[in-house]
Amino acid sequence: MSRVGVEALLTSGRTLKQGRAMELGKLGPEYLKEVAICEMDKVTLEALGLDEGDPVCVETLHGSVLVTSKIDRRAEPGIVFIPCGPYANAVTGSDTENTGMPDFKGVSAQIFGAKGEKVLNVKELLKQIMEGA
């Protein structure tokens, strides 16, 4: 994995495709395809020396996760998006600051290229989280 990273603000939210895939089952390949991604602008992806579809490691103060890179032509440089789900949860905090809702917007993150690394499926990711690996 490359240790040359790009600083970004991470945001998360629901997507239509993520919601549809969730209805088919959170352990299926459709759900994995829709939530194990990090959307970013083309400039950010090029700064990492990656092609769309290459894995990236997203690191925050709360954790790190490997996801598949995806270009969003509407994205702004320095802003990345991971759809709500276990991959976003791995890098966002659980503190609600007495609001009842964790902060899913504007989380400081570092994005690293991870060519050759494997993006875990949902079961593998949850096992890794539960084991504290």
C-alpha positions in Angstrom: 0.0 0.0 0.0 1.3 3.5 -0.9 2.0 5.8 2.0 1.6 8.8 -0.2 -1.8 10.0 0.7 -4.3 12.7 -0.1 -6.1 14.7 2.7 -9.9 14.8 2.3 -13.1 15.4 4.1 -15.2 12.2 4.3 -18.9 12.4 4.0 -21.5 9.6 4.1 -25.2 9.2 3.4 -27.8 7.0 1.8 -28.0 6.3 -1.9 -30.7 4.9 -4.0 -28.5 2.0 -5.2 -27.4 1.2 -1.7 -31.0 1.1 -0.5 -32.0 -1.2 -3.4 -29.1 -3.5 -2.8 -29.8 -3.6 1.0 -33.3 -5.0 0.2 -31.6 -7.9 -1.6 -29.5 -8.7 1.5 -26.6 -7.0 3.2 -24.3 -10.0 2.7 -24.8 -10.3 -1.0 -22.6 -9.1 -3.9 -25.0 -6.3 -4.9 -24.7 -4.7 -1.5 -21.0 -5.0 -1.5 -20.7 -3.4 -4.9 -22.8 -0.4 -3.7 -21.3 0.3 -0.2 -17.6 -0.8 -0.4 -16.8 2.2 -2.5 -15.2 5.6 -2.1 -16.4 8.2 -4.6 -14.0 11.0 -5.4 -13.2 13.5 -8.2 -10.9 12.5 -11.0 -8.1 14.8 -9.8 -7.9 13.1 -6.4 -7.8 9.7 -8.0 -5.0 10.8 -10.4 -3.1 12.4 -7.5 -3.0 8.9 -5.9 -1.7 7.4 -9.2 -4.8 5.2 -9.5 -7.4 4.1 -12.0 -11.0 3.9 -11.2 -11.8 0.6 -9.6 -8.4 0.3 -7.8 -8.6 -0.2 -4.1 -8.0 2.7 -1.7 -7.4 2.8 2.0 -9.5 5.4 3.9 -8.0 6.3 7.3 -9.5 8.6 10.0 -9.0 9.0 13.7 -11.7 6.3 14.1 -10.2 3.6 11.9 -9.3 2.5 8.4 -11.0 0.5 5.7 -10.2 -0.7 2.2 -12.8 0.1 -0.5 -13.0 0.4 -4.2 -12.3 3.8 -5.8 -15.0 5.3 -8.0 -15.0 8.6 -9.9 -17.9 10.9 -9.3 -17.9 13.6 -11.9 -19.8 15.9 -9.6 -17.4 15.6 -6.7 -15.3 18.5 -5.5 -11.6 18.0 -5.0 -10.9 17.1 -1.4 -14.3 15.7 -0.7 -14.9 11.9 -0.7 -18.1 9.9 -0.2 -18.7 6.4 1.2 -22.3 5.2 1.2 -23.8 4.4 4.6 -23.0 0.9 5.7 -20.3 -1.1 7.5 -17.5 0.4 5.4 -18.5 4.0 6.3 -19.1 2.9 9.9 -15.5 1.6 10.1 -14.1 5.1 9.7 -16.7 7.4 11.3 -17.0 7.8 15.1 -19.8 6.6 17.3 -19.9 9.7 19.5 -23.2 11.4 19.1 -22.4 14.5 21.2 -25.8 14.1 22.8 -27.7 14.4 19.5 -28.4 10.7 19.1 -26.8 10.7 15.6 -23.0 10.2 14.9 -21.2 12.7 12.7 -21.3 11.3 9.1 -20.2 14.5 7.5 -16.9 16.3 7.3 -14.7 13.7 8.9 -11.0 14.4 8.3 -9.5 11.5 6.3 -6.4 10.4 4.5 -6.8 8.4 1.3 -4.0 6.1 0.2 -3.6 3.9 -2.9 -3.9 0.2 -2.1 -3.2 -1.5 -5.4 -3.0 -5.3 -5.0 -4.9 -5.2 -1.7 -8.2 -7.1 -1.3 -11.4 -5.3 -0.4 -13.1 -7.5 2.3 -16.6 -8.6 1.8 -19.2 -7.7 4.5 -18.7 -10.9 6.5 -14.9 -10.6 6.4 -15.1 -6.9 7.4 -17.4 -7.5 10.3 -15.2 -10.4 11.5 -12.2 -8.2 11.4 -14.0 -5.4 13.3 -15.2 -7.9 16.0 -11.8 -9.4 16.4 -10.2 -6.0 16.7 -7.7 -6.8 13.9 
